[in-house]
Amino acid sequence: MKVHRFVAFAAGGLLFAGFACAQEKKIKRSDLPPAVEKTVAAQSAGATIREFSTEKENGQTLYEVEMTVNGHSKDISMTADGSIVEIEEQVAMDSLSPEVKAGLQAKADKGKILKVESLTKKGKLVAYEAKVEINGKKSEIQVGPDGKPLDHEE
């Protein structure tokens, strides 16, 4: 009996994982609503667009454009009316304030910081996010704009 419950639980977990992954869907530029296309055109001037996707977050459909600008990544999420919700933009480690560098290094501990992005929501810098590798495993860490730990992840 226990084996059957485990198998059902594992199958349910796989089904849920598949559902969670299926929420973000790659789309073509021609699938963008007109207002989103207008924002993309304005924000991507001089950039190379890598891809478009859409996902539901808290019941709201968001559109994302991933691009490369002057050799660094920049991802923009927006609502169907073209309003920008969030911008994740790669920043050079040496461009960060000493406080932010120290905060990221402290959170990374013995891990190697691979990439740092600024997170801007509603036009306001809310955090810095770093991709970190520790013993071959990658994860993400965040600190506030002042380099201090956040009360909650952005």
C-alpha positions as CSV (number, residue, x, y, z in Angstrom):
1,M,0.0,0.0,0.0
2,K,2.8,2.4,0.9
3,V,4.5,1.8,-2.5
4,H,1.3,2.7,-4.3
5,R,1.0,6.0,-2.4
6,F,4.6,6.8,-3.1
7,V,4.2,6.1,-6.8
8,A,1.0,8.2,-6.9
9,F,2.8,11.0,-5.0
10,A,5.8,10.9,-7.3
11,A,3.6,10.9,-10.4
12,G,1.7,13.8,-9.0
13,G,4.9,15.6,-8.3
14,L,6.1,15.1,-11.9
15,L,2.8,16.2,-13.2
16,F,2.9,19.4,-11.1
17,A,6.6,20.0,-12.1
18,G,5.5,19.7,-15.8
19,F,2.6,22.1,-15.2
20,A,4.9,24.6,-13.4
21,C,7.4,24.5,-16.3
22,A,4.6,24.8,-18.9
23,Q,3.5,28.1,-17.5
24,E,6.3,30.0,-19.3
25,K,5.7,29.7,-23.0
26,K,7.9,30.9,-25.8
27,I,6.1,33.0,-28.4
28,K,6.8,34.9,-31.6
29,R,7.0,38.7,-31.9
30,S,3.9,38.5,-34.1
31,D,2.0,37.1,-31.1
32,L,2.6,40.2,-28.9
33,P,-0.3,42.5,-28.2
34,P,0.0,45.9,-30.0
35,A,0.8,47.8,-26.7
36,V,3.5,45.2,-25.8
37,E,5.0,45.5,-29.3
38,K,5.2,49.3,-28.9
39,T,7.0,49.0,-25.5
40,V,9.4,46.3,-27.0
41,A,10.2,48.6,-30.0
42,A,11.0,51.5,-27.7
43,Q,13.0,49.4,-25.2
44,S,15.0,47.3,-27.7
45,A,16.5,50.1,-29.8
46,G,20.1,49.0,-30.6
47,A,19.6,45.6,-28.9
48,T,19.6,42.1,-30.2
49,I,16.4,40.3,-29.2
50,R,17.0,36.7,-28.1
51,E,13.4,35.6,-27.5
52,F,9.9,36.4,-26.3
53,S,7.8,34.5,-23.8
54,T,4.6,34.8,-21.9
55,E,3.6,33.4,-18.5
56,K,0.8,33.7,-15.9
57,E,1.9,35.2,-12.6
58,N,-0.6,35.7,-9.8
59,G,-3.4,35.3,-12.4
60,Q,-1.9,38.0,-14.6
61,T,-0.5,37.4,-18.1
62,L,3.0,38.8,-18.4
63,Y,5.1,39.2,-21.6
64,E,8.9,39.0,-21.4
65,V,11.5,40.0,-23.9
66,E,15.1,38.8,-23.5
67,M,17.7,40.8,-25.3
68,T,21.4,41.6,-25.4
69,V,22.4,45.3,-25.1
70,N,26.0,46.3,-25.6
71,G,27.1,42.8,-24.7
72,H,25.1,42.3,-21.6
73,S,21.7,40.8,-20.9
74,K,18.5,42.7,-20.3
75,D,15.1,41.1,-19.7
76,I,11.9,43.1,-19.5
77,S,8.5,41.8,-18.2
78,M,5.4,43.8,-19.0
79,T,1.6,43.5,-18.8
80,A,-0.6,43.2,-21.9
81,D,-1.1,47.0,-21.9
82,G,2.7,47.5,-22.3
83,S,3.4,48.6,-18.8
84,I,6.8,47.5,-17.6
85,V,6.6,45.4,-14.4
86,E,10.3,44.4,-14.0
87,I,13.6,44.9,-15.7
88,E,16.5,42.5,-15.0
89,E,19.8,44.0,-16.4
90,Q,23.2,42.5,-16.1
91,V,25.7,44.8,-14.4
92,A,29.5,44.6,-14.1
93,M,30.7,43.6,-10.6
94,D,33.2,46.5,-10.7
95,S,30.4,49.0,-11.3
96,L,28.7,48.1,-8.0
97,S,29.1,50.1,-4.8
98,P,31.5,48.7,-2.1
99,E,28.4,47.9,0.1
100,V,26.6,45.9,-2.6
101,K,29.8,44.0,-3.5
102,A,30.4,43.2,0.1
103,G,26.8,42.1,0.6
104,L,26.9,39.8,-2.4
105,Q,30.2,38.3,-1.4
106,A,28.9,37.7,2.1
107,K,25.8,35.9,0.8
108,A,27.8,33.9,-1.8
109,D,30.1,32.8,1.0
110,K,32.6,30.4,-0.6
111,G,30.7,30.4,-3.9
112,K,31.8,32.0,-7.1
113,I,29.7,34.9,-8.4
114,L,29.0,34.3,-12.1
115,K,26.7,37.1,-13.1
116,V,25.0,40.1,-11.3
117,E,21.8,41.7,-12.4
118,S,20.0,44.8,-11.1
119,L,16.2,44.3,-10.5
120,T,14.0,47.3,-11.2
121,K,10.3,47.2,-10.4
122,K,7.9,50.0,-11.3
123,G,10.9,52.2,-12.2
124,K,12.7,51.7,-8.8
125,L,15.8,49.6,-8.1
126,V,14.7,47.0,-5.6
127,A,17.6,44.5,-5.5
128,Y,20.7,43.0,-7.0
129,E,20.6,39.4,-7.9
130,A,23.7,37.2,-8.5
131,K,24.0,33.8,-10.0
132,V,26.4,31.8,-7.8
133,E,28.2,28.5,-8.3
134,I,29.1,26.4,-5.2
135,N,30.7,23.0,-5.8
136,G,29.3,22.8,-9.3
137,K,25.7,23.7,-8.2
138,K,24.2,27.0,-9.4
139,S,21.9,29.1,-7.3
140,E,20.7,32.8,-7.0
141,I,21.2,35.2,-4.1
142,Q,19.8,38.7,-3.6
143,V,20.7,41.8,-1.7
144,G,19.0,45.2,-1.4
145,P,20.2,48.3,-3.3
146,D,22.2,49.1,-0.2
147,G,23.9,45.7,-0.1
148,K,22.0,44.6,3.0
149,P,20.0,41.3,3.1
150,L,16.3,41.6,2.0
151,D,13.3,40.8,4.2
152,H,11.9,38.9,1.3
153,E,13.1,37.9,-2.2
154,E,12.2,40.2,-5.0
